Amino acid sequence: MNQIPVGVQEILHAYFEWFERELPNLLEAFYVYGSISIGAFQEGASDIDFIALIKRKWTEEESIRIKKLHKSIQRAFPSASLDGFYITKESMEGLKQKAQPCFSFRDGNYQGEEVFHQHSIDAYQLVTYGITVKGSDPRTYGLSIDWELLHQFLRGNLDSYWVNWVRRCERFPSLHFVGMYMSPKMIEWGVLGISRLFYSFREKDIASKLGAGEYACSHAPEKWNTILKEAMRVRRGESTSYYTSPITRRNDALGYMKEMIQICKN
């Protein structure tokens, strides 16, 4: 727990207190990963990425209680979102044979049932960098990540989510189109999100958003350094922009993302 920031410990304490009071003896293990586990957590900007093991599949009543828990935690601690998955212990032990169902939460809201893969970026982070808050070490489940298969999942994310995200930003009229002019956060999300994929494809590892931005400044075409610095400025919460024109910034962001998508594909 010493690796976990004090503010995050406070949120987790409230979470566990509520969970054990309302759903005693259901939680088998709890792990955090992502920015926390690689020492890159930013108060007010980073999410709390987690994977929780439950001893059995929850009942309908328990499902309602867990959904209520996440909404309550989000209201009480709006600066950091508990984003992650619930998976049964049996399903975790079966991951080596096939993908397993899990239940996803983001921004305090239930996202539905998803499929958890052994060769996913989340599984890689869990076994490589995961911090055990409760239960057994995640490496005891014997998961081994095949980077060739993980590469396929990353490529799928690139071809579906990111390609379509850029298209929405170019399509007029759309909220994404307007956002690329008006919202620095959208610039940060797109530029640093693509940069993280670029880092993972090249290095077979993960990086924080800022770490990926710094990496791209050294390894992507130099002409994109200004938009990379702008995205990192927004991520850090600094006030002075590298741009005087939102049109130029928007064009550079889209240009960077489109070129880097092609580089990642190759």
Secondary structure, 3 states (H helix, E strand, C coil): CCCCCHHHHHHHHHHHHHHHHHCCCCEEEEEEECCCCCCCCCCCCCCEEEEEEECCCCCHHHHHHHHHHHHHHHHHCCCCCEEEEEEEHHHHHCCCCCCEEEEEEECCEEEEEEEECCCCHHHHHHHHHCEEEECCCHHHHCCCCCHHHHHHHHHHHHHHHHHHHHHHHHCCCCHHHHHHHHCHHHHHHHHHHHHHHHHHHHHCCCCCHHHHHHHHHHHCCHHHHHHHHHHHHHHHCCCCCCCCCHHHHHHHHHHHHHHHHHHHHC
